[in-house]
Amino acid sequence: MQTDPFIRLENVTKRFASDVPPALDSIDGEIATGHITGLVGPDGAGKTTLIRLLTGLSRPDEGRVLVNGKDATRSHNELHRMIGYMPQKFGLYEDLTVQENLDIYANLKGLPAAERQATFAELLEFTDLARFTGRLAGALSGGMKQKLGLACALLKRPRLLLLDEPSVGVDPISRRELWRMVQGLVDEEMAVIWSSAYLDEAERCDHVLLLNEGKLLFAGPPAELTHRVEGRVFVAKPSPAERRTVLSRLLSDKLVSDAIILGDTIRILTQDKTSTDDGAPPPAVVEVAGVLEPAPPRFEDAFVAALGGGPQGGSPLVDAMTSHADDGRPAVEARGLTKRYGDFAAASDISFSIKRGEIFGLLGPNGAGKSTTFKMLCGLLTPSEGEGRVAGFDLRTATADARGRLGYMAQKFSLYGELSVAQNLAFFAGVYGLDKKRARQRIETMLEVFDLKNYRRISAKTLPLGFKQRLALAAALLHEPDVLFLDEPTSGVDPITRREFWSHINALTANNVAVLVTTHFMEEAEYCDRISLIYRGRTISEGTPDDLKNAIRSPDIEAPTMEDAFIELVRRSDAKEAA
């Protein structure tokens, strides 16, 4: 193994404007070959800026970036020959086939014609894409797109592989496959940098760099950072009816650094390690949450602690939204929903109901049919069979009435980038039919609730990702809907932003708003009251998060995670179908 660091960062500083803090501020660090180095931090921490410096696409204002002993700003050609780069957004050509993408990237990388056939065959086997060489890249599932991106980055085996959030929007099965593939690549000649918003991925890395506001807060093995919060993590198990009330009270307690719902429990991180000899939690926290049990810390606990804790207090949405009456009828109903395209059933006989004040999760691998189901319930697709109801309105016969009672936040940022924050809100107020006086009131309320007042004249496209999510949620809530549809609402956002987002969702349930959410982030699924797992167009399991985890519990999996449950239930479905 190379004894000297393959990458050395020496007092690296990068500014994009003189009147704002630097994107990177005096960063020193080392990265070795033979390891996967995780690059983690909240939105705007400087992760992508650092990756761009490593590729030579950007230059530091101060300091040096050395790759294999060479200054990255002075050795462009040599640097590019040794780098494989997979950008955050899918960077291939969607209107070209898998094979055509490989061909064009082979040309760009100067892969000799004599080596191409063997290289293509090896990569197609490695990524399991050999069956899909004639398929357009735009028609691939999320996981398959990422595999193709990885194949193109590996056409000439790099010494430095840069992966900028490669698993965003990818289901847990594809995430694990991608992770295993990258682990299999690492050897003494290669360094891998994996930027990620998923902290369970960071926990698997050999080494992590934790950035925040351009500063390096930690560099070292993940376990070293995790150890710092030993003795500060506990779980409580209040009754289901009290769970979100207890959570709100904990987040207002000065002794609590972080608290999140995980299935039927609340996971609590205290501000300081308890001073008692027996490891008991602070009595004041026990008074709020009831009986607490100590829990082993995770990297995410340490990450949140290093950033000063999660969002504190409750969401002002409780007072900013109308509390809807609960008449005992379901807020959302799906009865035998089916959608066919010719002989192909994208969704088949999907049935479930959602109560007012309930959060219902719709999970499934890429291409399973959950987005089709979601769109049918939003009135965006007409079912081939079955029916859907929203707030009592039939989506077939009263589509306009049903749409007027729901708020919708799309998977991708779908507001108008050229319009300002206030202009976007004004546009959607008009779409929802608010009169001028009501529109002005609701816009000002949403700007206040989501802390967007200072951004009201800023164009939406220039907002940081977390603020884009705030704006999209604000637009969906302008008309105070009975039901909120969230399609992968926090894809790619960091854990702090995710917690802030869910504090608002929890507040909505107190006002009897029903929430339907799709997600690939399994810890986010734990926030739901109930879950439906869809695979190959059919429901294969339904219940609380703990119901799904308990369904796979065994001597081999004594403490299953939600990701374990997702993968095992899909595996069992495949096995049942093959029998």
C-alpha positions as CSV (number, residue, x, y, z in Angstrom):
1,M,0.0,0.0,0.0
2,Q,1.2,3.5,-0.8
3,T,2.8,4.9,2.5
4,D,2.4,8.6,1.7
5,P,-1.2,10.0,1.5
6,F,-2.6,9.8,-2.0
7,I,-4.4,13.0,-1.4
8,R,-3.2,15.9,0.7
9,L,-5.2,19.0,1.5
10,E,-3.1,21.9,2.7
11,N,-4.9,24.9,4.2
12,V,-7.5,24.7,1.3
13,T,-9.8,27.7,1.1
14,K,-12.4,28.5,-1.6
15,R,-14.6,31.6,-1.8
16,F,-17.3,32.3,-4.3
17,A,-17.9,35.9,-3.2
18,S,-16.1,38.4,-0.9
19,D,-19.2,39.2,1.2
20,V,-20.1,35.6,2.2
21,P,-18.3,33.0,4.3
22,P,-15.9,30.8,2.3
23,A,-17.3,27.5,0.9
24,L,-14.2,25.8,2.3
25,D,-12.2,27.4,5.1
26,S,-8.6,26.3,5.8
27,I,-9.1,22.6,5.2
28,D,-6.2,20.3,6.1
29,G,-6.5,16.5,5.6
30,E,-5.2,13.3,4.1
31,I,-6.8,10.5,2.1
32,A,-5.1,7.2,1.5
33,T,-5.5,4.5,-1.2
34,G,-7.0,1.1,-0.2
35,H,-9.9,2.8,1.6
36,I,-13.4,4.2,1.1
37,T,-13.5,7.7,2.5
38,G,-16.9,9.1,3.4
39,L,-17.6,12.8,2.8
40,V,-20.5,13.9,5.0
41,G,-22.1,17.1,6.2
42,P,-25.3,19.1,5.9
43,D,-26.4,21.0,2.7
44,G,-24.0,23.7,1.9
45,A,-21.2,22.2,4.0
46,G,-18.7,22.3,1.1
47,K,-18.7,18.6,0.0
48,T,-19.3,19.2,-3.7
49,T,-16.9,22.1,-3.7
50,L,-14.2,19.8,-2.4
51,I,-14.9,17.2,-5.0
52,R,-14.7,19.8,-7.8
53,L,-11.3,20.9,-6.4
54,L,-10.1,17.3,-6.5
55,T,-11.1,16.9,-10.1
56,G,-9.4,20.1,-11.1
57,L,-12.7,21.6,-12.2
58,S,-12.2,24.4,-9.7
59,R,-9.2,26.0,-8.1
60,P,-8.6,26.9,-4.4
61,D,-8.2,30.6,-3.5
62,E,-5.6,29.6,-0.9
63,G,-3.7,26.4,-0.1
64,R,-3.0,23.4,-2.2
65,V,-4.7,20.2,-3.3
66,L,-2.1,17.5,-4.0
67,V,-3.2,14.2,-5.7
68,N,-0.4,11.6,-5.9
69,G,2.1,14.3,-5.1
70,K,0.9,16.6,-8.0
71,D,-0.8,20.0,-7.6
72,A,-4.3,19.5,-8.9
73,T,-4.4,23.0,-10.4
74,R,-1.2,22.5,-12.5
75,S,-1.5,18.9,-13.6
76,H,-4.9,18.7,-15.3
77,N,-4.1,16.2,-18.0
78,E,-2.4,13.8,-15.7
79,L,-5.1,14.2,-13.0
80,H,-7.9,13.5,-15.5
81,R,-6.3,10.3,-16.6
82,M,-6.3,8.9,-13.1
83,I,-9.8,10.0,-12.0
84,G,-13.2,8.4,-12.4
85,Y,-16.0,10.8,-11.5
86,M,-19.7,10.1,-11.0
87,P,-21.5,13.4,-10.4
88,Q,-24.4,14.0,-8.1
89,K,-27.0,14.3,-10.9
90,F,-27.3,11.6,-13.6
91,G,-24.7,12.9,-16.1
92,L,-25.2,10.4,-19.0
93,Y,-27.2,10.8,-22.2
94,E,-30.7,9.7,-21.6
95,D,-31.6,9.5,-25.3
96,L,-28.7,7.1,-26.0
97,T,-28.7,3.4,-25.2
98,V,-26.5,1.8,-22.5
99,Q,-24.1,0.7,-25.2
100,E,-24.0,4.1,-26.9
101,N,-23.2,5.8,-23.6
102,L,-20.3,3.3,-23.0
103,D,-19.1,4.1,-26.5
104,I,-19.1,7.8,-26.2
105,Y,-17.4,7.7,-22.8
106,A,-14.8,5.3,-24.1
107,N,-14.1,8.0,-26.8
108,L,-13.9,10.7,-24.3
109,K,-11.5,8.8,-22.1
110,G,-9.4,7.6,-25.0
111,L,-9.9,3.9,-24.4
112,P,-8.0,2.1,-27.2
113,A,-10.2,0.3,-29.7
114,A,-8.4,-3.0,-29.1
115,E,-9.3,-2.9,-25.4
116,R,-13.0,-1.9,-25.7
117,Q,-14.7,-5.3,-26.3
118,A,-13.0,-6.9,-23.3
119,T,-13.5,-3.8,-21.1
120,F,-17.2,-3.4,-22.0
121,A,-17.9,-7.1,-21.4
122,E,-16.2,-7.0,-18.0
123,L,-18.1,-3.9,-16.9
124,L,-21.5,-5.1,-18.2
125,E,-21.1,-8.3,-16.3
126,F,-19.9,-6.4,-13.2
127,T,-22.9,-4.1,-13.2
128,D,-25.4,-6.8,-14.5
129,L,-26.3,-4.5,-17.4
130,A,-25.4,-7.0,-20.2
131,R,-29.1,-7.7,-20.8
132,F,-29.9,-4.0,-21.3
133,T,-27.3,-2.7,-23.7
134,G,-30.0,-1.7,-26.2
135,R,-32.2,0.1,-23.7
136,L,-32.3,3.9,-23.6
137,A,-30.5,5.3,-20.5
138,G,-33.6,7.4,-19.7
139,A,-35.7,4.2,-19.5
140,L,-33.5,2.6,-16.8
141,S,-34.6,2.4,-13.1
142,G,-32.8,4.6,-10.6
143,G,-30.5,1.8,-9.5
144,M,-29.6,0.8,-13.1
145,K,-28.8,4.4,-14.0
146,Q,-26.3,4.6,-11.1
147,K,-24.7,1.3,-12.2
148,L,-24.3,2.7,-15.7
149,G,-22.8,5.8,-14.3
150,L,-20.4,3.7,-12.3
151,A,-19.5,1.7,-15.4
152,C,-18.7,4.8,-17.4
153,A,-16.5,6.1,-14.5
154,L,-14.5,2.8,-14.5
155,L,-13.9,2.5,-18.3
156,K,-10.2,3.2,-17.7
157,R,-9.6,1.9,-14.2
158,P,-9.0,5.1,-12.1
159,R,-6.7,5.5,-9.1
160,L,-9.2,8.0,-7.6
161,L,-12.9,7.2,-7.8
162,L,-15.1,10.2,-6.8
163,L,-18.8,9.4,-6.1
164,D,-20.9,12.4,-5.4
165,E,-24.1,11.1,-3.6
166,P,-24.4,8.1,-5.9
167,S,-27.3,6.5,-4.0
168,V,-29.8,9.4,-3.8
169,G,-33.2,8.3,-5.1
170,V,-32.1,4.7,-5.2
171,D,-34.0,1.9,-3.3
172,P,-32.3,0.0,-0.5
173,I,-31.7,-3.1,-2.6
174,S,-29.9,-1.2,-5.3
175,R,-28.0,0.8,-2.6
176,R,-26.6,-2.3,-1.1
177,E,-25.7,-3.7,-4.6
178,L,-23.9,-0.4,-5.4
179,W,-22.1,-0.5,-2.1
180,R,-20.9,-4.1,-2.6
181,M,-19.7,-3.2,-6.1
182,V,-17.6,-0.3,-4.9
183,Q,-16.2,-2.3,-2.0
184,G,-15.1,-4.9,-4.5
185,L,-13.2,-2.4,-6.5
186,V,-11.0,-0.9,-3.7
187,D,-7.4,-2.1,-3.7
188,E,-4.0,-0.8,-2.7
189,E,-3.8,1.3,-5.9
190,M,-7.3,3.0,-5.6
191,A,-8.8,5.6,-3.3
192,V,-12.6,6.1,-3.2
193,I,-14.4,9.2,-2.0
194,W,-18.1,8.6,-1.4
195,S,-20.1,11.7,-0.6
196,S,-23.4,10.7,1.0
197,A,-26.6,12.0,2.7
198,Y,-27.2,8.5,4.1
199,L,-25.3,8.2,7.4
200,D,-25.6,4.4,7.5
201,E,-23.4,4.5,4.4
202,A,-20.9,6.8,6.1
203,E,-20.8,4.4,9.0
204,R,-19.6,1.6,6.7
205,C,-16.7,3.8,5.4
206,D,-13.1,3.2,6.6
207,H,-12.6,6.9,7.2
208,V,-14.9,10.0,7.2
209,L,-14.5,13.7,6.7
210,L,-17.2,15.7,8.4
211,L,-17.7,19.2,7.0
212,N,-20.0,22.0,8.2
213,E,-20.1,25.6,6.9
214,G,-16.9,25.0,5.1
215,K,-14.9,23.8,8.1
216,L,-13.6,20.3,8.8
217,L,-15.1,19.2,12.1
218,F,-13.8,15.6,12.2
219,A,-11.5,13.3,10.2
220,G,-11.0,9.7,11.2
221,P,-12.8,6.3,11.5
222,P,-16.6,6.6,12.0
223,A,-16.4,4.6,15.2
224,E,-14.1,7.2,16.8
225,L,-16.8,9.9,16.3
226,T,-19.6,7.6,17.4
227,H,-17.8,6.8,20.6
228,R,-18.0,10.4,21.7
229,V,-21.8,10.1,22.4
230,E,-21.5,6.9,24.4
231,G,-23.9,7.1,27.4
232,R,-26.0,9.8,25.8
233,V,-28.5,7.8,23.8
234,F,-31.7,6.4,25.1
235,V,-35.0,5.0,23.8
236,A,-38.5,5.6,25.1
237,K,-41.7,3.8,24.2
238,P,-44.7,5.9,24.8
239,S,-48.2,4.9,23.7
240,P,-48.9,5.4,20.0
241,A,-51.4,8.1,20.8
242,E,-48.9,10.1,22.8
243,R,-45.8,9.5,20.7
244,R,-45.8,12.8,18.7
245,T,-46.8,14.8,21.8
246,V,-43.9,13.4,23.8
247,L,-41.6,14.0,20.8
248,S,-42.6,17.7,20.7
249,R,-42.0,18.0,24.5
250,L,-38.6,16.4,24.3
251,L,-37.5,18.7,21.4
252,S,-38.4,21.7,23.7
253,D,-36.3,20.3,26.6
254,K,-32.9,22.0,27.0
255,L,-31.4,18.7,28.2
256,V,-32.2,17.0,24.9
257,S,-29.9,17.5,21.9
258,D,-32.0,15.4,19.5
259,A,-35.1,13.2,19.4
260,I,-36.7,11.2,16.5
261,I,-39.4,8.7,16.1
262,L,-38.2,5.2,15.2
263,G,-41.1,2.8,14.8
264,D,-42.9,2.5,18.1
265,T,-40.0,4.1,20.0
266,I,-38.5,7.6,20.4
267,R,-34.7,7.7,20.1
268,I,-33.2,10.4,22.4
269,L,-29.8,12.0,22.4
270,T,-29.1,14.0,25.6
271,Q,-27.0,17.1,25.7
272,D,-24.3,15.7,28.0
273,K,-23.4,12.3,29.2
274,T,-25.2,11.5,32.4
275,S,-23.1,12.0,35.6
276,T,-24.7,9.1,37.5
277,D,-22.6,6.0,38.0
278,D,-25.3,3.6,36.9
279,G,-25.7,5.3,33.5
280,A,-29.2,6.5,34.2
281,P,-30.7,9.2,32.0
282,P,-31.4,12.8,33.4
283,P,-34.5,12.6,35.7
284,A,-36.0,15.7,33.9
285,V,-36.0,13.8,30.6
286,V,-37.5,10.7,32.3
287,E,-40.3,13.0,33.6
288,V,-41.1,13.9,30.0
289,A,-40.6,10.6,28.2
290,G,-41.3,8.0,30.9
291,V,-39.1,4.9,31.2
292,L,-35.9,5.2,29.2
293,E,-33.6,2.4,28.2
294,P,-30.0,3.0,27.2
295,A,-29.1,2.3,23.5
296,P,-25.9,1.9,21.7
297,P,-24.9,5.1,19.8
298,R,-24.9,5.3,16.0
299,F,-22.9,7.4,13.7
300,E,-26.0,9.6,13.0
301,D,-26.2,10.4,16.7
302,A,-22.6,11.6,16.7
303,F,-23.1,13.5,13.5
304,V,-26.1,15.4,14.9
305,A,-24.2,16.1,18.2
306,A,-21.1,17.4,16.3
307,L,-23.4,19.9,14.5
308,G,-24.8,21.2,17.7
309,G,-28.0,19.0,17.9
310,G,-31.1,18.7,15.8
311,P,-33.9,21.4,15.4
312,Q,-35.3,22.4,18.7
313,G,-38.9,23.1,19.7
314,G,-42.1,22.4,17.8
315,S,-43.2,23.6,14.4
316,P,-45.2,26.8,14.1
317,L,-47.4,25.0,11.6
318,V,-49.6,23.9,14.5
319,D,-50.9,27.4,14.8
320,A,-50.7,28.3,11.1
321,M,-53.0,25.6,9.8
322,T,-56.7,24.9,10.3
323,S,-57.5,21.9,12.4
324,H,-59.7,19.6,10.3
325,A,-62.7,17.8,12.0
326,D,-62.4,14.1,12.2
327,D,-65.7,12.5,11.1
328,G,-64.4,9.0,11.5
329,R,-64.2,8.4,7.8
330,P,-60.9,7.7,6.0
331,A,-59.1,10.7,4.6
332,V,-57.7,8.6,1.7
333,E,-59.0,5.3,0.3
334,A,-57.6,3.0,-2.4
335,R,-59.9,0.2,-3.4
336,G,-58.5,-2.3,-5.9
337,L,-56.5,0.4,-7.8
338,T,-55.1,-1.1,-11.0
339,K,-53.3,0.6,-13.8
340,R,-52.5,-1.3,-17.0
341,Y,-50.5,-0.3,-20.0
342,G,-51.5,-2.9,-22.6
343,D,-50.7,-6.3,-21.1
344,F,-48.4,-4.8,-18.4
345,A,-49.9,-4.0,-15.0
346,A,-47.9,-1.2,-13.3
347,A,-50.1,-1.5,-10.3
348,S,-52.6,-4.3,-9.5
349,D,-55.4,-4.4,-6.9
350,I,-53.8,-1.9,-4.5
351,S,-56.0,-1.3,-1.4
352,F,-55.5,0.6,1.8
353,S,-57.0,3.5,3.8
354,I,-55.5,6.4,5.7
355,K,-57.1,8.0,8.8
356,R,-57.0,11.7,9.5
357,G,-53.9,12.6,11.5
358,E,-52.1,9.5,10.2
359,I,-48.8,9.2,8.3
360,F,-48.9,6.4,5.8
361,G,-45.7,5.3,3.9
362,L,-45.7,3.8,0.4
363,L,-42.5,1.8,-0.1
364,G,-41.1,-0.3,-2.8
365,P,-38.0,-0.9,-5.1
366,N,-37.6,1.3,-8.2
367,G,-40.3,0.3,-10.7
368,A,-42.4,-1.5,-8.1
369,G,-45.6,0.6,-8.9
370,K,-45.6,3.0,-5.9
371,S,-45.3,6.1,-8.1
372,T,-48.2,4.8,-10.3
373,T,-50.4,4.3,-7.2
374,F,-49.4,7.7,-5.9
375,K,-50.3,9.4,-9.1
376,M,-53.7,7.6,-9.3
377,L,-54.6,8.9,-5.8
378,C,-53.5,12.4,-6.8
379,G,-55.8,12.4,-9.8
380,L,-52.8,12.5,-12.2
381,L,-53.5,9.1,-13.7
382,T,-56.9,7.4,-14.3
383,P,-57.1,3.9,-12.9
384,S,-57.9,1.0,-15.3
385,E,-59.8,-0.5,-12.5
386,G,-60.8,0.2,-8.9
387,E,-61.4,3.6,-7.2
388,G,-59.7,6.2,-5.1
389,R,-61.2,8.7,-2.7
390,V,-59.6,11.8,-1.1
391,A,-61.5,13.5,1.7
392,G,-64.6,11.6,0.7
393,F,-64.5,12.7,-3.0
394,D,-64.3,10.0,-5.7
395,L,-61.3,10.7,-8.0
396,R,-63.3,9.5,-11.0
397,T,-66.4,11.6,-10.6
398,A,-65.3,14.6,-8.5
399,T,-61.6,15.1,-9.5
400,A,-61.6,18.8,-9.1
401,D,-63.1,18.6,-5.6
402,A,-60.6,15.9,-4.6
403,R,-57.6,17.9,-5.9
404,G,-58.8,21.0,-4.0
405,R,-58.5,19.1,-0.8
406,L,-55.0,17.8,-1.2
407,G,-51.6,19.3,-1.3
408,Y,-48.9,17.7,-3.5
409,M,-45.1,17.9,-3.2
410,A,-43.4,16.3,-6.2
411,Q,-40.3,14.1,-6.1
412,K,-38.2,16.6,-8.1
413,F,-38.3,20.4,-7.4
414,S,-41.2,21.4,-9.6
415,L,-41.7,25.0,-8.9
416,Y,-40.6,27.8,-11.2
417,G,-36.9,28.5,-11.0
418,E,-37.1,31.8,-12.7
419,L,-39.7,33.2,-10.4
420,S,-38.9,34.5,-6.9
421,V,-40.0,32.7,-3.7
422,A,-42.9,35.1,-3.3
423,Q,-43.9,34.9,-6.9
424,N,-44.1,31.1,-6.7
425,L,-46.3,31.3,-3.7
426,A,-48.5,33.8,-5.4
427,F,-48.8,31.6,-8.5
428,F,-49.9,28.6,-6.4
429,A,-52.3,30.6,-4.4
430,G,-54.0,31.4,-7.7
431,V,-54.0,27.8,-8.8
432,Y,-55.7,26.8,-5.5
433,G,-58.3,29.5,-6.0
434,L,-57.5,31.7,-3.0
435,D,-58.9,35.2,-3.2
436,K,-56.5,38.2,-3.0
437,K,-56.9,38.9,0.7
438,R,-56.6,35.3,1.7
439,A,-53.7,34.8,-0.7
440,R,-51.7,37.7,0.9
441,Q,-52.4,36.3,4.4
442,R,-51.4,32.8,3.6
443,I,-48.2,33.8,1.7
444,E,-47.0,35.9,4.6
445,T,-47.8,33.1,7.0
446,M,-45.9,30.6,5.0
447,L,-42.9,32.9,4.6
448,E,-42.9,33.3,8.4
449,V,-43.4,29.6,9.2
450,F,-40.7,28.3,6.9
451,D,-38.2,31.2,7.6
452,L,-38.3,32.4,4.0
453,K,-38.9,36.1,4.5
454,N,-35.3,37.0,3.7
455,Y,-35.5,35.0,0.5
456,R,-38.9,36.3,-0.8
457,R,-37.2,38.1,-3.8
458,I,-34.7,35.4,-4.5
459,S,-35.2,33.3,-7.6
460,A,-36.2,29.7,-6.6
461,K,-33.5,28.1,-8.7
462,T,-30.7,29.7,-6.6
463,L,-32.0,28.5,-3.3
464,P,-30.0,25.8,-1.4
465,L,-31.7,22.4,-1.5
466,G,-33.1,22.6,2.0
467,F,-34.7,25.9,1.3
468,K,-36.1,24.6,-2.0
469,Q,-37.8,21.8,0.0
470,R,-39.2,24.4,2.4
471,L,-40.6,26.4,-0.5
472,A,-42.2,23.3,-2.1
473,L,-43.8,22.3,1.2
474,A,-45.1,25.9,1.7
475,A,-46.7,25.9,-1.7
476,A,-48.4,22.6,-1.1
477,L,-49.9,23.9,2.2
478,L,-51.1,27.3,1.1
479,H,-54.7,26.2,0.8
480,E,-54.7,24.2,4.1
481,P,-55.4,20.8,2.6
482,D,-57.0,17.8,4.3
483,V,-54.4,15.5,2.8
484,L,-50.8,16.0,1.9
485,F,-49.0,13.8,-0.7
486,L,-45.2,13.7,-0.4
487,D,-43.2,12.0,-3.2
488,E,-39.7,11.3,-1.8
489,P,-39.7,14.7,-0.1
490,T,-36.3,14.6,1.5
491,S,-34.3,12.8,-1.2
492,G,-30.7,14.0,-1.0
493,V,-31.1,16.3,2.0
494,D,-29.0,15.9,5.1
495,P,-30.2,14.6,8.4
496,I,-30.6,18.0,10.0
497,T,-32.8,19.3,7.2
498,R,-34.7,16.0,7.2
499,R,-35.5,16.5,10.9
500,E,-36.7,20.0,10.4
501,F,-38.9,18.9,7.5
502,W,-40.5,16.1,9.6
503,S,-41.1,18.5,12.6
504,H,-43.5,20.2,10.2
505,I,-45.1,16.9,9.1
506,N,-45.6,15.8,12.7
507,A,-47.2,19.2,13.5
508,L,-49.7,18.7,10.6
509,T,-51.0,15.4,12.0
510,A,-51.9,17.3,15.2
511,N,-54.4,19.2,13.0
512,N,-55.8,16.0,11.6
513,V,-54.1,16.3,8.2
514,A,-53.5,12.8,6.6
515,V,-50.1,12.3,5.0
516,L,-49.1,9.9,2.3
517,V,-45.4,9.7,1.7
518,T,-43.2,7.7,-0.6
519,T,-39.5,7.3,0.3
520,H,-36.4,5.3,-0.3
521,F,-34.9,6.4,3.0
522,M,-35.7,3.7,5.4
523,E,-35.3,5.7,8.6
524,E,-37.8,8.1,7.2
525,A,-40.1,5.1,6.8
526,E,-39.8,4.6,10.6
527,Y,-41.5,8.0,11.1
528,C,-44.7,6.6,9.6
529,D,-47.6,5.1,11.5
530,R,-48.2,2.4,8.9
531,I,-46.5,1.2,5.8
532,S,-47.5,-0.6,2.6
533,L,-44.7,-2.3,0.8
534,I,-45.3,-2.7,-3.0
535,Y,-43.4,-5.0,-5.3
536,R,-44.0,-5.8,-8.9
537,G,-47.2,-3.9,-8.8
538,R,-48.7,-5.7,-5.8
539,T,-48.9,-5.1,-2.0
540,I,-46.6,-7.7,-0.4
541,S,-46.8,-6.4,3.2
542,E,-48.7,-3.8,5.3
543,G,-48.5,-2.8,8.9
544,T,-46.6,-0.6,11.3
545,P,-42.8,-0.3,10.9
546,D,-42.4,-2.7,13.8
547,D,-44.9,-5.1,12.3
548,L,-42.7,-5.3,9.2
549,K,-39.5,-5.7,11.2
550,N,-41.0,-8.3,13.5
551,A,-42.1,-10.3,10.4
552,I,-38.5,-11.1,9.6
553,R,-37.1,-11.3,13.1
554,S,-35.1,-14.6,13.5
555,P,-32.0,-16.0,15.3
556,D,-30.0,-14.8,12.3
557,I,-31.6,-11.3,12.4
558,E,-32.3,-10.6,16.1
559,A,-32.6,-6.8,15.7
560,P,-33.7,-6.1,12.2
561,T,-33.6,-2.6,10.7
562,M,-36.3,-1.2,8.4
563,E,-33.8,-1.8,5.5
564,D,-33.4,-5.4,6.6
565,A,-37.2,-5.8,6.5
566,F,-37.5,-4.2,3.1
567,I,-34.9,-6.4,1.5
568,E,-36.0,-9.6,3.2
569,L,-39.7,-9.2,2.4
570,V,-38.9,-8.6,-1.3
571,R,-36.6,-11.6,-1.3
572,R,-39.4,-13.8,0.2
573,S,-41.8,-12.5,-2.4
574,D,-39.4,-13.5,-5.2
575,A,-38.9,-16.9,-3.6
576,K,-42.7,-17.4,-3.2
577,E,-43.3,-16.5,-6.9
578,A,-40.5,-18.8,-8.1
579,A,-41.8,-21.8,-6.1
